[in-house]
Amino acid sequence: MQRSSSTAPAVAWLRRIALPAAFLGGLVAITWIPRGVATAAPTVPGDAGDAITLEDKVRSEWAAFVSRDASAYRSLLADDYVGVEVDGEGTRTREQAAAELGQARARSAEVSRVAVRMLAADAAMVTCEVFLQFTPANAVRALRVYVTEIWSRRTGDWQLIHSQETRVR
């Protein structure tokens, strides 16, 4: 099959100029990133023991919630803790969150899908799913929440500095 003479110059122009220019333009666009623009979160090498410790802390947190152990619960929270709970009542401080444990009517808390992401050597984000079952006297009998927490290692111990709960169906 022969090309017509009118399309031959266009094809030659595409091969010689347009395609190489498009390739170089794409290459420049891919490799040029302005300062201050994050492309991906850096990977922080963490100790595998940190992930296990943090998962244990999360499980202890929910066990203290179910048993209404304000002292154990408070010991996991940093002095500057801020929590946003699933009830939509706003933020809680460390003391407010611990004081409300007496009102909790959970029979069980099943923690699953725990994922630990090290943000720095002394900071981590932990996500999990918690399935709560409540006593018959409670208006809500069961509740499933996704939880995102920020933990910070302070004076050698991991403390919870922020928690966000989201109800899911």
ZICORZI-V60546 format. One line per field, one symbol per residue. ss: DSSP state (2 for helix, 1 for strand, 0 for the rest). psi: psi as a letter, one per 30 degrees, with the letter a starting at -180 (. if undefined). burial: b if it has 16 or more other ideal C-beta (glycine too) atoms within 10 Angstrom, else e. A space follows every 50 residues. Layout:
BEGIN
ss=???
psi=???
burial=???
END
This chain:
BEGIN
ss=00002222222222222222222222222220000000000000000222 22222222222222222002222222111111110000001102222222 22200111111111111111001111111111110000000111111111 1111001111111111110
psi=kkklfffeeeeeeeeeeeeeeeeeeeeeeefjklkfjkelkkkkklkfee eeeeeeeeeeeeeeeefhieeeeeffklegkkkjlffggalkleeeeeef effkhkeljjklhkkkjkflegklkkklkkjkkllffkekelkkkkkkkk kkjkhfkkkkfkkkkkkl.
burial=eeeeeeeeeeeeeeeeeeeeeeeeeeeeeeeeeeeeeeeeeeeeebeeeb bebbbebbeebbebbbeeebebbbebbbeebbbbbbeeeeebebeebbeb beebebeebebeebebebeeeebbbbebebebebeeeeeeeebebebebb bbbeeeebbbbbbbbeeee
END
